[in-house]
Amino acid sequence: MGSQIAVVGGSLGGLTAACLLRDDGHDVTVYERSSVELEQRGAGIGFLPATYRYLQTRRALDISTISIETPFIRYLNRDGSIAHESEHRYLFSSWNTVYRSLLDQFDRDRYLLGHDLIGFETGATGSTLEFSNGVSAKCELLVAADGIGSLVRTSLQPEAQPTYAGYVAWRGMVPEQELDPVIAAQLCDAITYFVFANSHILVYPIPNVDGSVAVGERLINFVWYRNYLKGGDVDDLLTDSNGVRRELSVPPGMVSEEHVAELRAFAAARLPPTIAALVLATKQPFLQVIYDIEIDRMVFDRVVLLGDAAFAARPHAAAGTAKAADDGWTLAAALSEGRDVDAALAGWEPVQLRLGRDLLERTRRIGRRSQVENTWTPGDPEFIFGLHRPGD
Ligand SMILES: Cc1cc2nc3c(=O)[nH]c(=O)nc-3n(C[C@H](O)[C@H](O)[C@H](O)COP(=O)(O)OP(=O)(O)OC[C@H]3O[C@@H](n4cnc5c(N)ncnc54)[C@H](O)[C@@H]3O)c2cc1C
């Protein structure tokens, strides 16, 4: 007999865990705060094997239908010439394309939107959950996949607070047909980097908002890491066009006009022409603040923390969704070994703590080398994406 499992947070980490645990015979319900399916987040992700493992191995999905392969890593000089180029295959997708694919694999009547967890009580045999819509629910195991601002983590390990990394990621996507065809072609067959003083920007193609990966219909995505001092500097950036101070991100259309104007002027003056053209063509750039979160426990009786709720690592390894998915795969495997639940969780925790710590340490080092020390030279193998290590 499976256990009654509540997964709080229905993003990529929560959904992967929910599908796996459901497949193993557990009685799984997902509680998601958002009242609508999370379709609006169209930004790109480096698509590592752990993130697509469920879709590929359990559902036989052809991954090329939801991702774009780039055969090269390319670094540009300021004048647009190539500083370094090597063959390296990456897959890229978009958050909402992967989300839709995973959601199709889960039972819609067990994926409960509009359920914002506002409190819980937990003990040795399970938890009682309270949601803002007045619903309460019981479960034998609570899987907290509620992301970087996790209420569950904050309640159980209040000392594990997000630490600002000293920089933000400016982001944007442009339909390839809105760019000069020569520029679009140059930005679609590679991940393209420009590394310069205390900053770097990377560019890659992703599916469009409807999930199309057809040539001519793709989006070109950029992620540009820029330093802002803690305090007034970043506070001002995070104060949106309505004067509201945001914490984790400022969404498209909400970044203040002065900062968008500054981004454009800086891009025109400092970036290689092809990349500058992309930034300038972006109608609504948005931004996400880069935080680190480190914890020393992932299991609290019958509550487990998973994905960004446990460790949030900087995005430089493109491994955040892969780590969240790996937490789910290993959790499902541990629970299916036939041991009692407490023994299974005790065996699972140290392995995933190690994975989270290693990823955090590696991505901090990349961030330091890029944003502070300026020791990143084009083609440096340490900067290859990977969950466990560069390239893997
Ligand atoms: C700039 C940037 C670039 C990135 N690039 C990549 C990349 O290339 N590749 C990659 O794999 N990863 C990347 N990441 C990381 C990736 O986005 C995260 O690691 C990943 O989304 C974590 O997944 P998650 O399911 O753990 O949490 P989240 O995606 O944060 O989901 C948490 C979910 O919980 C819900 N929730 C929150 N609180 C409650 C509550 N109280 N009740 C109910 N529901 C709740 C939220 O609505 C949300 O749906 C990047 C991140 C950033 C910031």
The ligand as an SDF file (V2000), in Angstrom:
LIG
                    3D

 53 58  0  0  0  0  0  0  0  0999 V2000
   18.1450   33.5980  -13.9100 C   0  0  0  0  0  0  0  0  0  0  0  0
   17.8370   32.1280  -13.7210 C   0  0  0  0  0  0  0  0  0  0  0  0
   18.1760   31.2320  -14.7120 C   0  0  0  0  0  0  0  0  0  0  0  0
   17.9280   29.8620  -14.5420 C   0  0  0  0  0  0  0  0  0  0  0  0
   18.3110   28.9980  -15.5230 N   0  0  0  0  0  0  0  0  0  0  0  0
   18.0980   27.6790  -15.3510 C   0  0  0  0  0  0  0  0  0  0  0  0
   18.4640   26.7530  -16.3620 C   0  0  0  0  0  0  0  0  0  0  0  0
   19.0090   27.1450  -17.4090 O   0  0  0  0  0  0  0  0  0  0  0  0
   18.2260   25.4330  -16.1460 N   0  0  0  0  0  0  0  0  0  0  0  0
   17.6460   24.9790  -14.9940 C   0  0  0  0  0  0  0  0  0  0  0  0
   17.4290   23.7810  -14.8450 O   0  0  0  0  0  0  0  0  0  0  0  0
   17.3080   25.8160  -14.0090 N   0  0  0  0  0  0  0  0  0  0  0  0
   17.5180   27.1530  -14.1570 C   0  0  0  0  0  0  0  0  0  0  0  0
   17.1670   28.0180  -13.1660 N   0  0  0  0  0  0  0  0  0  0  0  0
   16.7100   27.4890  -11.8690 C   0  0  0  0  0  0  0  0  0  0  0  0
   15.2910   26.9930  -11.8780 C   0  0  0  0  0  0  0  0  0  0  0  0
   14.4200   27.9990  -12.3430 O   0  0  0  0  0  0  0  0  0  0  0  0
   14.8920   26.5670  -10.4630 C   0  0  0  0  0  0  0  0  0  0  0  0
   15.9240   25.8420   -9.8800 O   0  0  0  0  0  0  0  0  0  0  0  0
   13.6630   25.6820  -10.5300 C   0  0  0  0  0  0  0  0  0  0  0  0
   12.5660   26.4170  -11.0300 O   0  0  0  0  0  0  0  0  0  0  0  0
   13.3220   25.1430   -9.1510 C   0  0  0  0  0  0  0  0  0  0  0  0
   12.1650   24.3590   -9.2650 O   0  0  0  0  0  0  0  0  0  0  0  0
   11.2550   24.0800   -8.0090 P   0  0  0  0  0  0  0  0  0  0  0  0
   10.1360   23.2210   -8.5270 O   0  0  0  0  0  0  0  0  0  0  0  0
   12.0960   23.5660   -6.8970 O   0  0  0  0  0  0  0  0  0  0  0  0
   10.7230   25.4990   -7.5280 O   0  0  0  0  0  0  0  0  0  0  0  0
    9.9270   26.6360   -8.2940 P   0  0  0  0  0  0  0  0  0  0  0  0
   10.0520   26.5070   -9.7700 O   0  0  0  0  0  0  0  0  0  0  0  0
   10.3170   27.9210   -7.6820 O   0  0  0  0  0  0  0  0  0  0  0  0
    8.4170   26.3430   -7.9340 O   0  0  0  0  0  0  0  0  0  0  0  0
    7.8700   26.5250   -6.6630 C   0  0  0  0  0  0  0  0  0  0  0  0
    6.3570   26.3730   -6.8020 C   0  0  0  0  0  0  0  0  0  0  0  0
    5.7620   26.3850   -5.5140 O   0  0  0  0  0  0  0  0  0  0  0  0
    4.6200   27.2200   -5.5330 C   0  0  0  0  0  0  0  0  0  0  0  0
    4.4280   27.7080   -4.1670 N   0  0  0  0  0  0  0  0  0  0  0  0
    5.2240   28.5580   -3.4730 C   0  0  0  0  0  0  0  0  0  0  0  0
    4.7480   28.7620   -2.2420 N   0  0  0  0  0  0  0  0  0  0  0  0
    3.6080   28.0220   -2.1500 C   0  0  0  0  0  0  0  0  0  0  0  0
    2.6580   27.8250   -1.1150 C   0  0  0  0  0  0  0  0  0  0  0  0
    2.7610   28.4510    0.0720 N   0  0  0  0  0  0  0  0  0  0  0  0
    1.6100   26.9950   -1.3540 N   0  0  0  0  0  0  0  0  0  0  0  0
    1.4820   26.3560   -2.5500 C   0  0  0  0  0  0  0  0  0  0  0  0
    2.3660   26.5180   -3.5750 N   0  0  0  0  0  0  0  0  0  0  0  0
    3.4180   27.3340   -3.3680 C   0  0  0  0  0  0  0  0  0  0  0  0
    4.9690   28.3210   -6.5370 C   0  0  0  0  0  0  0  0  0  0  0  0
    3.8210   28.9750   -7.0350 O   0  0  0  0  0  0  0  0  0  0  0  0
    5.7180   27.5160   -7.5970 C   0  0  0  0  0  0  0  0  0  0  0  0
    4.8430   26.9770   -8.5660 O   0  0  0  0  0  0  0  0  0  0  0  0
   17.3600   29.3930  -13.3270 C   0  0  0  0  0  0  0  0  0  0  0  0
   16.9900   30.2990  -12.3310 C   0  0  0  0  0  0  0  0  0  0  0  0
   17.2260   31.6610  -12.5240 C   0  0  0  0  0  0  0  0  0  0  0  0
   16.8640   32.6330  -11.4170 C   0  0  0  0  0  0  0  0  0  0  0  0
  1  2  1  0
  2  3  1  0
  2 52  2  0
  3  4  2  0
  4  5  1  0
  4 50  1  0
  5  6  2  0
  6  7  1  0
  6 13  1  0
  7  8  2  0
  7  9  1  0
  9 10  1  0
 10 11  2  0
 10 12  1  0
 12 13  2  0
 13 14  1  0
 14 15  1  0
 14 50  1  0
 15 16  1  0
 16 17  1  0
 16 18  1  0
 18 19  1  0
 18 20  1  0
 20 21  1  0
 20 22  1  0
 22 23  1  0
 23 24  1  0
 24 25  2  0
 24 26  1  0
 24 27  1  0
 27 28  1  0
 28 29  2  0
 28 30  1  0
 28 31  1  0
 31 32  1  0
 32 33  1  0
 33 34  1  0
 33 48  1  0
 34 35  1  0
 35 36  1  0
 35 46  1  0
 36 37  1  0
 36 45  1  0
 37 38  2  0
 38 39  1  0
 39 40  1  0
 39 45  2  0
 40 41  1  0
 40 42  2  0
 42 43  1  0
 43 44  2  0
 44 45  1  0
 46 47  1  0
 46 48  1  0
 48 49  1  0
 50 51  2  0
 51 52  1  0
 52 53  1  0
M  END
$$$$
